[in-house]
């Protein structure tokens, strides 16, 4: 075959194989450039405006236009002897006012029971800017605490809580790495029996993650980062990086064993590239395309998750097609080891027997198990994870709990934002007074509402307090009462005035409603692109339909188990799981069905081809699944509730997909479908004359065609 007629994946692999040191150098240079350029341009973080959705978002936009936007506020509570706490409050106030980061300090307020004194400090800048400035305030709080050891002086607020969450996230990632790396290395040692061969997937995965971190910084200037990019890069990068490398390595070892030492390392790499190389491209493209549907949710967090996933998968594919062939050639030149011909073991023969001999019963029983596992999904409760759901190991949250116990009016602040035309300012003011009167007599609210007006008095922000926890039913009722009863009867009755409600409760409610409204669009697009890609790869509508159904089974069963364990699930978890699981399931789908297709091309009958293809792919699929499950399961030990839930969901889904779906359901379904599995492709006609091709294998070692690109 002429070089120019070979597929791009083979040409890239052959160049790397014939110039191994140059290829490895180019890959390392690429990683270094990604990190250097990414560090130079920095990360563009999401702003408050990027998070705005629904009515709450409209309210915040109006407030900002009237120069009444929310500023970051830190609250310092001083508990102890009243006389000494007054002295400490004066010292704290003086210290805070001297800071350039501080916009203003409110007068101290004593709690209802007199046990605590509250000092509220407002910082300069936008609400999300607080984390970058809060350290200066914390230093002054600590200084006052040291000066008054008999008192408890503690600081909390959105900024200090955010820094605490970030710190805990960093510790969690370190813990995850400490669990994942050694377990992954041990798994690879078992698979390959060689430290060098086991180290290759791990090193490529780590270098791909490093490249992806740099690329994500660049990408943030197109789609801002919401602070979750690094988490998903590590989560997905370790899984797919090792996965893709494992597919390639296993194929190269099979070809080396079959050749019996008669082929050079370069020729073996070419054979592996012709099949596994293309499988990696197809699998990577499937993950990228399916993940890209998250952009349809028009949500900054989902966009950030999608960007992180896409860049790390892209980096993993590039490393598998360039650096990996070069490493394999270098290793092959220095070893005389000839692995034995790969073959299915007795264990897999036994596991595949039900699908081969009783496909109908096997299919029905396996699908029933998956449906039963999916049933808890019907009772899933979703909520936006907030201060109530974060780990209480964070000191700022411990302070928050004590603060809101002493000052319950600080738990919830509904913000009513109104804007009037210049001729309706008086009517708006009168309506606001009536709204204040109504909320004072409503037990769902507490305290005296605070009113702020813009310079021209056309924009107003009214803070209405509620003494309940953010995630409580009473909090939801207080928002609903404000929006549907009090607002329509006051501001809503004035022509020329528009009014909306924002605040933490409103943001959570509007975000959940926005996400649920986008779910059909994202889900529909996901099903469509997955089906279209599978049909394009295998030239079979039936294989495409089977793949979509199996992916849905895996995803719903995993989320059923997740619901059974947690019951209440973070609002972002189901949609993210659905999209990522569809992409990752394509790894196994492409690999297993490609092996079946190769068996068909060798002239095996359909039933034999199905069982042979699954059996030949069983060990590598199992090894890849073990690595993935290990990576994902390590996130179950983290503190962040969403990451725990995502880790458990992905681990369960991969395990079910590798064991139940690919070993039982897929082969049973394809055996029952027979030649119809390949409709309307050309393979159904080849099966009719498969007997003529039996035994036509030669010693030329030309690679099977693999998936079509």
C-alpha positions in Angstrom: 0.0 0.0 0.0 1.4 3.4 -0.9 2.1 5.7 2.0 -0.1 8.5 0.7 -3.1 6.1 0.5 -2.9 5.0 4.1 -5.3 6.5 6.7 -4.0 9.6 8.5 -3.9 7.7 11.8 -1.5 5.2 10.3 0.6 7.8 8.6 1.0 9.7 11.9 1.9 6.5 13.7 4.4 5.5 11.1 6.1 8.9 11.2 6.4 8.6 15.0 7.6 5.0 14.7 10.4 5.9 12.2 11.3 9.1 14.1 10.7 8.0 17.8 12.9 10.5 19.6 11.7 13.3 17.4 8.1 12.3 18.0 8.5 12.1 21.8 10.3 15.5 21.7 7.5 17.1 19.7 4.9 15.7 22.2 6.9 17.0 25.2 7.3 20.4 23.5 3.6 20.5 22.8 2.9 19.9 26.5 5.4 22.5 27.6 3.9 25.1 25.1 0.4 24.4 26.3 1.4 25.0 29.9 3.6 28.0 29.0 1.1 29.8 26.8 -1.8 28.9 29.2 0.1 30.3 32.1 1.0 33.5 30.2 -2.5 34.3 29.2 -4.0 33.1 32.5 -7.5 31.9 33.2 -10.5 34.0 32.5 -12.8 33.3 35.4 -16.6 33.5 35.2 -18.1 36.7 36.5 -21.4 37.3 38.3 -23.1 38.1 35.0 -22.1 34.7 33.5 -24.2 32.9 36.2 -27.4 34.9 35.6 -30.5 33.0 34.6 -34.2 33.5 34.8 -35.9 36.2 36.9 -33.1 36.4 39.4 -30.7 37.1 36.6 -32.9 39.9 35.2 -33.1 41.4 38.7 -29.4 41.4 39.1 -28.9 43.0 35.7 -31.3 45.8 36.6 -29.6 46.4 40.0 -26.2 46.6 38.3 -27.5 49.1 35.7 -28.7 51.2 38.6 -25.2 50.9 40.3 -26.8 48.9 43.1 -25.1 45.5 42.4 -24.3 43.2 45.3 -20.9 43.7 46.9 -19.0 41.0 48.8 -19.9 41.1 52.5 -18.0 39.5 55.3 -19.5 39.2 58.8 -17.5 39.0 62.0 -19.2 37.7 65.1 -17.7 38.4 68.5 -18.9 36.2 71.4 -18.1 36.6 75.0 -18.3 39.3 77.8 -20.3 42.3 76.5 -17.9 45.0 77.7 -14.8 43.3 76.2 -16.7 42.4 73.0 -17.6 46.1 72.5 -13.9 47.0 72.8 -13.0 44.3 70.3 -15.7 45.5 67.9 -14.3 49.0 68.0 -10.8 47.7 67.3 -12.0 45.5 64.5 -14.0 48.4 62.9 -10.9 50.6 62.9 -8.7 47.9 61.4 -11.2 47.1 58.7 -11.8 50.7 57.7 -8.1 51.2 57.2 -7.9 48.4 54.5 -8.0 49.5 50.8 -10.1 46.4 50.0 -13.0 47.7 52.3 -15.9 49.8 51.0 -17.5 50.3 54.4 -18.1 48.9 57.9 -21.6 48.8 59.5 -22.2 49.7 63.1 -22.0 46.7 65.4 -25.3 44.9 66.1 -26.0 42.7 69.1 -28.0 39.5 68.9 -31.4 39.1 70.4 -30.1 37.2 73.4 -27.2 39.6 73.9 -24.6 36.8 73.6 -22.9 38.0 70.3 -22.0 41.1 68.5 -22.0 41.4 64.7 -19.8 43.5 62.5 -20.6 43.5 58.8 -17.8 44.5 56.4 -18.5 45.4 52.8 -15.7 45.0 50.3 -15.1 46.9 47.1 -15.8 45.3 43.7 -18.3 42.7 42.4 -19.7 39.9 44.5 -17.4 37.3 43.0 -14.3 39.4 43.5 -14.4 38.8 47.3 -12.3 35.6 47.3 -9.3 37.5 46.0 -9.5 40.2 48.7 -10.8 38.3 51.7 -7.4 37.3 53.1 -6.6 40.9 54.1 -9.9 41.0 56.2 -9.2 37.6 57.7 -5.8 38.7 58.9 -7.4 41.6 60.8 -10.0 39.3 62.4 -7.2 37.0 63.5 -5.3 39.9 65.0 -8.3 41.0 67.1 -8.8 37.4 68.2 -5.2 37.2 69.4 -5.6 40.5 71.2 -8.7 39.2 73.0 -8.2 35.4 73.7 -11.1 35.4 76.2 -13.5 36.1 73.3 -14.4 34.1 70.2 -13.8 36.3 67.1 -14.8 34.6 63.9 -15.4 35.6 60.3 -17.6 34.1 57.6 -19.2 35.2 54.4 -19.5 34.1 50.8 -15.9 34.9 50.1 -14.4 33.2 53.0 -16.6 30.2 52.5 -15.6 30.1 48.9 -11.9 30.1 49.8 -12.6 27.3 52.3 -14.3 25.2 49.6 -11.4 25.8 47.2 -8.9 24.7 49.8 -10.9 21.6 50.5 -11.2 20.9 46.8 -7.4 21.0 46.5 -7.0 18.6 49.4 -9.6 16.3 47.9 -7.8 16.3 44.6 -4.5 15.4 46.3 -6.3 12.5 48.1 -7.8 11.3 44.9 -4.4 11.3 43.2 -2.9 9.4 46.2 -5.5 6.7 45.7 -5.8 6.6 41.9 -2.1 6.5 40.8 -0.9 3.5 42.8 -4.1 1.5 42.2 -3.9 2.3 38.5 -0.3 1.3 38.3 -1.0 -2.0 40.1 -3.8 -2.8 37.7 -1.6 -2.1 34.7 1.2 -4.2 36.2 -1.3 -7.1 36.4 -2.4 -6.6 32.8 1.1 -6.3 31.2 3.4 -7.9 33.8 6.0 -5.3 33.1 6.9 -2.1 35.0 7.9 -0.3 31.8 4.8 -1.2 29.9 2.6 -0.4 32.9 4.3 3.0 33.2 3.6 4.0 29.6 -0.2 4.6 30.0 0.2 6.4 33.3 2.9 8.7 32.0 1.0 9.5 28.9 -2.2 10.2 30.9 -0.3 12.5 33.2 1.3 14.4 30.3 -2.1 14.7 28.6 -3.6 16.1 31.7 -0.8 18.7 31.9 -1.4 19.7 28.3 -5.1 19.9 28.9 -4.6 22.3 31.9 -2.7 24.7 29.7 -5.3 24.3 26.9 -8.1 25.0 29.3 -6.6 28.3 30.3 -6.6 29.3 26.6 -10.1 28.0 26.1 -11.3 30.0 29.1 -11.0 33.2 27.0 -13.7 31.8 24.7 -15.8 30.2 27.4 -15.0 31.4 31.0 -14.0 28.9 33.6 -16.4 28.4 36.5 -13.8 26.8 38.8 -14.5 23.2 38.0 -12.2 22.7 35.0 -9.3 21.2 36.9 -11.6 18.7 38.6 -13.0 17.3 35.4 -9.7 17.3 33.6 -8.2 15.1 36.3 -11.4 12.9 36.5 -11.7 12.3 32.8 -8.1 12.6 31.9 -6.9 9.7 34.0 -9.7 7.5 32.8 -9.6 8.1 29.0 -5.8 8.6 28.9 -5.1 5.2 30.3 -8.1 3.7 28.4 -6.9 4.8 25.0 -3.3 3.8 25.7 -4.5 0.4 26.9 -6.4 -0.3 23.7 -3.3 0.5 21.6 -0.9 -1.4 23.8 -3.0 -4.5 23.9 -3.4 -4.6 20.1 0.4 -4.1 19.6 1.1 -7.0 21.9 -1.5 -9.2 20.1 0.2 -8.5 16.7 3.6 -9.1 18.2 2.5 -12.4 19.6 0.9 -13.4 16.2 4.0 -12.4 14.3 6.3 -14.5 16.4 9.3 -12.2 16.0 9.1 -12.0 12.2 8.0 -8.3 12.1 9.9 -5.2 13.2 8.6 -2.9 15.9 7.7 -0.4 13.2 5.6 -2.9 11.4 3.8 -3.9 14.6 3.0 -0.3 15.3 1.6 0.1 11.8 -0.7 -2.9 12.4 -1.9 -1.5 15.7 -2.4 2.0 14.3 -4.6 0.6 11.5 -7.2 -0.7 14.0 -6.7 0.7 17.5 -5.5 4.0 16.3 -8.7 4.6 14.4 -10.7 3.2 17.3 -9.1 5.8 19.6 -9.9 8.6 17.1 -13.5 7.5 16.9 -13.9 7.0 20.6 -12.3 10.4 21.3 -14.5 12.1 18.7 -17.6 10.4 20.3 -16.7 11.8 23.7 -16.0 15.3 22.3 -19.2 15.5 20.3 -21.4 14.1 23.0 -19.9 16.4 25.6 -20.3 19.4 23.3 -24.1 19.0 23.7 -23.6 20.5 27.2 -23.0 23.9 25.6 -26.7 23.8 24.6 -27.6 24.1 28.3 -26.4 27.8 28.1 -25.0 27.5 31.6 -21.5 28.6 32.6 -20.8 25.6 34.8 -21.8 23.1 32.2 -19.8 24.9 29.5 -16.8 24.8 31.8 -17.3 21.1 32.4 -17.6 20.5 28.6 -14.5 22.5 27.8 -12.4 20.7 30.4 -13.6 17.3 29.1 -13.0 18.2 25.5 -9.5 19.5 25.9 -8.3 16.5 28.0 -9.8 14.0 25.6 -8.3 15.8 22.6 -4.9 15.8 24.4 -5.2 12.1 25.2 -6.0 11.2 21.6 -3.0 13.2 20.3 -0.6 11.5 22.8 -1.9 8.1 21.8 -1.4 8.7 18.1 2.1 10.3 18.4 4.1 9.7 21.5 2.7 6.2 22.1 3.9 4.7 18.8 7.3 6.2 19.3 7.5 4.7 22.8 6.4 1.3 21.6 9.1 1.2 19.0 11.8 2.2 21.5 10.7 -0.4 23.9 10.4 -3.0 21.1 13.9 -2.4 20.0 15.2 -3.1 23.5 13.3 -6.2 24.4 13.3 -9.7 23.0 10.2 -10.7 24.9 7.6 -12.4 22.7 4.2 -12.4 24.4 2.0 -15.4 23.9 -0.8 -15.3 21.4 -3.8 -13.6 23.0 -6.8 -15.8 23.4 -10.0 -15.8 25.3 -9.7 -17.7 28.6 -12.1 -20.2 30.2 -13.6 -17.6 32.4 -14.8 -15.6 29.4 -15.9 -18.7 27.6 -18.1 -19.5 30.6 -19.4 -15.9 30.9 -20.3 -15.7 27.2 -22.0 -19.1 27.2 -25.5 -17.8 28.2 -25.5 -15.2 25.4 -24.3 -17.8 22.8 -26.6 -20.6 23.8 -29.7 -18.9 25.4 -29.6 -15.4 23.9 -33.3 -14.7 24.4 -33.3 -15.6 28.1 -30.0 -13.9 28.7 -31.2 -10.7 27.0 -34.5 -10.6 28.9 -32.9 -11.3 32.3 -30.1 -8.8 31.9 -32.3 -6.0 30.7 -34.7 -6.8 33.6 -31.8 -6.3 36.1 -30.9 -3.0 34.5 -34.5 -1.8 34.6 -34.8 -2.8 38.2 -31.6 -0.8 39.0 -33.1 2.2 37.2 -36.4 2.3 39.2 -35.1 4.4 42.1 -34.5 7.1 39.5 -38.3 7.8 39.5 -37.9 9.1 43.1 -34.9 11.3 42.5 -35.0 14.7 44.2 -32.8 17.4 42.8 -31.5 20.5 44.5 -28.9 23.1 43.9 -26.0 22.4 46.3 -25.3 25.4 48.5 -24.1 26.4 52.0 -26.4 23.9 53.6 -24.8 21.0 51.7 -21.1 21.8 51.9 -18.9 19.9 54.3 -18.9 21.3 57.9 -15.2 20.6 58.2 -14.7 24.0 56.6 -14.1 26.5 59.5 -15.9 29.4 57.7 -19.1 27.2 57.5 -18.8 26.3 61.2 -18.8 30.0 61.8 -21.7 30.5 59.4 -23.8 28.0 61.4 -23.1 29.8 64.7 -23.7 33.2 63.1 -27.1 32.2 61.6 -28.1 30.6 64.9 -27.5 33.9 66.7 -28.8 36.1 63.8 -31.4 34.0 62.0 -32.4 36.9 59.8 -29.1 36.5 58.0 -30.0 33.1 56.6 -32.0 34.3 53.6 -32.2 37.7 52.0 -34.7 38.0 49.2 -33.8 41.0 47.0 -36.8 42.7 45.3 -35.4 44.8 42.4 -37.8 47.3 40.9 -37.3 49.8 38.0 -39.7 52.6 37.1 -39.9 55.0 34.2 -39.0 58.5 35.3 -42.6 59.5 35.6 -43.5 56.6 37.9 -41.0 57.1 40.7 -43.5 58.2 43.3 -45.9 55.3 42.5 -43.0 52.8 42.8 -42.0 54.3 46.2 -45.6 54.0 47.4 -45.8 50.4 46.2 -42.5 49.6 48.0 -43.9 50.9 51.2 -46.9 48.7 50.8 -44.7 45.7 50.2 -42.7 46.5 53.4 -46.0 46.6 55.3 -47.1 43.3 53.9 -43.9 41.4 54.6 -43.8 42.8 58.2 -47.1 41.1 58.9 -46.2 37.8 57.2 -44.6 35.1 59.4 -42.5 33.8 56.5 -40.3 37.0 56.8 -38.5 38.7 59.7 -36.9 42.0 60.5 -37.2 45.4 58.8 -36.7 45.3 55.0 -33.7 47.5 53.9 -34.2 49.8 50.9 -31.6 51.1 48.6 -32.2 53.6 45.7 -30.2 54.5 42.7 -29.0 58.1 42.2 -32.0 59.0 40.0 -34.4 57.0 42.2 -35.6 54.9 39.2 -34.1 51.7 40.5 -34.7 50.3 44.0 -33.5 47.2 45.8 -35.4 46.0 48.8 -33.9 43.3 51.0 -36.5 41.1 52.7 -35.1 38.7 55.3 -36.5 35.2 56.1 -35.2 33.2 59.1 -35.2 29.7 57.5 -32.5 27.5 56.1 -31.7 27.9 52.4 -32.8 24.4 51.4 -35.9 24.3 53.6 -39.5 24.0 52.4 -40.2 27.3 54.2 -37.5 29.1 52.1 -39.2 27.9 48.9 -42.6 29.1 50.2 -41.2 32.5 51.2 -39.9 33.0 47.6 -43.1 31.8 46.1 -45.3 34.0 48.3 -43.2 37.0 47.4 -43.3 36.4 43.7 -46.9 35.3 43.3 -48.8 37.2 46.1 -47.0 40.2 47.5 -45.2 41.5 44.3 -48.3 41.3 42.0 -50.4 43.1 44.6 -47.9 46.0 45.0 -45.2 46.8 42.4 -46.9 44.6 39.8 -50.0 46.7 40.0 -48.2 49.9 39.0 -48.0 50.6 35.2 -44.5 51.5 34.1 -42.8 49.5 36.9 -41.0 46.2 36.4 -40.0 44.1 39.5 -38.2 40.8 40.0 -36.9 38.8 43.0 -33.3 37.7 43.3 -31.2 36.3 46.2 -29.8 32.9 47.0 -33.1 31.1 47.1 -34.3 32.7 43.9 -31.1 31.9 42.1 -31.3 28.2 43.1 -35.0 28.0 42.1 -34.4 29.7 38.7 -31.3 27.7 38.0 -33.1 24.4 38.5 -36.0 25.5 36.4 -33.6 26.7 33.6 -31.7 23.4 33.7 -34.9 21.3 33.5 -36.1 23.4 30.6 -32.8 22.7 28.7 -32.8 18.9 29.5 -35.0 17.8 26.6 -32.8 19.8 24.1 -29.5 18.5 25.4 -30.9 14.9 25.8 -32.4 14.9 22.3 -29.2 16.3 20.7 -27.1 13.7 22.7 -29.2 10.8 21.4 -29.1 12.1 17.8 -25.3 12.6 17.6 -24.6 9.3 19.3 -26.8 7.5 16.9 -25.4 9.3 13.9 -21.8 8.7 14.9 -22.4 5.0 15.4 -24.1 4.6 12.1 -21.3 6.5 10.4 -18.6 4.3 11.9 -20.2 0.9 11.4 -22.5 1.7 8.4 -25.4 0.1 10.3 -28.6 1.7 11.4 -29.3 -1.4 13.7 -25.9 -1.1 15.4 -26.6 2.6 15.9 -30.0 2.0 17.5 -28.7 -0.8 19.7 -25.8 1.4 20.9 -28.2 4.2 21.9 -30.5 1.8 23.8 -27.6 0.2 25.6 -26.2 3.7 26.6 -29.6 4.7 27.9 -29.7 1.5 30.0 -26.3 2.1 31.4 -26.9 5.7 32.3 -30.4 5.2 33.8 -29.2 2.2 35.9 -26.2 4.1 37.2 -28.4 7.1 38.1 -30.9 4.7 39.8 -28.1 3.4 42.0 -27.0 6.9 42.7 -30.5 7.9 43.8 -30.7 4.9 46.0 -27.5 5.9 47.8 -28.0 9.7 48.0 -31.7 10.2 47.3 -31.2 14.0 46.9 -28.9 14.6 44.0 -27.1 17.8 43.0 -28.9 19.6 40.2 -26.0 19.4 37.8 -25.1 15.8 38.4 -27.8 13.9 36.2 -27.2 15.9 33.1 -23.4 15.8 33.3 -23.5 12.1 34.0 -25.8 11.4 31.1 -23.6 13.3 28.6 -20.3 11.9 29.9 -21.6 8.3 30.1 -22.8 8.4 26.5 -19.3 9.5 25.4 -17.4 6.9 27.5 -19.8 4.1 26.6 -18.7 4.6 23.0 -15.2 3.5 24.0 -16.4 0.0 24.7 -19.0 0.1 21.9 -16.4 0.9 19.2 -13.8 -1.5 20.6 -16.1 -4.5 21.0 -18.2 -4.1 17.8 -14.9 -3.5 15.8 -13.7 -6.8 17.0 -16.9 -8.4 15.9 -16.6 -6.7 12.6 -13.1 -8.1 12.2 -14.3 -11.6 12.9 -17.0 -11.1 10.2 -14.3 -10.1 7.7 -12.2 -13.1 8.6 -15.2 -15.2 7.4 -16.7 -16.4 10.6 -20.4 -17.0 10.9 -22.4 -14.3 12.6 -23.0 -16.1 15.9 -19.3 -17.2 16.1 -18.1 -13.7 15.1 -20.1 -12.1 17.9 -18.8 -14.4 20.6 -15.3 -14.3 19.2 -15.3 -10.5 19.0 -16.5 -10.1 22.5 -14.1 -12.7 23.9 -11.1 -11.2 22.2 -12.0 -7.8 23.6 -13.0 -9.0 27.0 -9.6 -8.7 28.8 -8.8 -5.2 27.5 -12.3 -4.0 28.2 -12.2 -5.4 31.7 -8.7 -3.9 32.3 -9.9 -0.5 31.1 -13.0 -0.7 33.2 -11.0 -1.5 36.3 -8.9 1.6 35.7 -11.9 3.8 35.1 -13.8 2.5 38.1 -10.8 3.0 40.3 -10.4 6.6 39.1 -14.1 7.4 39.4 -14.6 5.6 42.7 -11.7 7.6 44.3 -14.0 10.6 44.1 -16.5 9.0 46.4 -14.1 9.8 49.3 -14.1 13.5 48.6 -15.9 16.1 50.6 -17.7 18.0 47.8 -21.1 16.4 47.4 -21.4 16.9 43.6 -18.0 15.3 43.0 -18.9 12.3 45.3 -22.1 11.8 43.3 -20.4 12.1 39.9 -17.7 9.7 41.0 -20.1 7.1 42.2 -22.4 7.5 39.2 -19.5 7.1 36.7 -18.0 4.1 38.6 -21.3 2.2 38.7 -22.1 3.0 35.0 -18.7 1.9 33.7 -18.9 -1.3 35.8 -22.4 -2.2 34.5 -21.4 -1.2 31.0 -18.3 -3.4 30.9 -19.8 -6.4 32.7 -23.5 -6.6 32.1 -24.0 -4.6 28.8 -20.9 -5.7 26.8 -20.7 -9.3 28.1 -24.4 -10.2 28.3 -26.8 -7.8 26.7 -24.8 -6.8 23.6 -23.8 -10.3 22.4 -27.2 -11.7 23.2 -28.9 -8.9 21.2 -26.6 -9.3 18.2 -26.9 -13.1 18.2 -30.7 -12.7 18.1 -30.6 -10.1 15.4 -28.3 -12.2 13.2 -27.4 -10.7 9.9 -29.9 -7.9 10.4 -27.4 -6.4 12.9 -25.5 -5.0 9.9 -28.4 -3.6 8.0 -28.2 -1.8 5.6 -24.4 -2.2 5.4 -22.5 -4.6 3.2 -21.6 -7.0 6.0 -24.9 -8.8 6.0 -24.2 -10.0 2.4 -20.7 -11.1 3.4 -22.2 -13.2 6.1 -24.2 -15.2 3.6 -21.0 -16.4 1.9 -18.9 -16.6 5.1 -18.3 -20.3 4.6 -16.5 -19.6 1.4 -14.0 -17.4 3.2 -13.3 -19.8 6.1 -9.7 -20.7 6.4 -8.5 -18.0 4.0 -6.2 -16.5 6.7 -2.7 -15.9 5.4 0.6 -15.1 7.1 0.8 -11.6 5.6 -0.4 -10.0 8.9 -2.3 -7.2 7.1 -4.4 -5.4 9.7 -8.2 -5.7 9.7 -10.0 -2.7 8.5 -11.4 -1.5 11.9 -14.0 1.1 12.2 -14.8 3.3 9.2 -13.8 6.9 9.5 
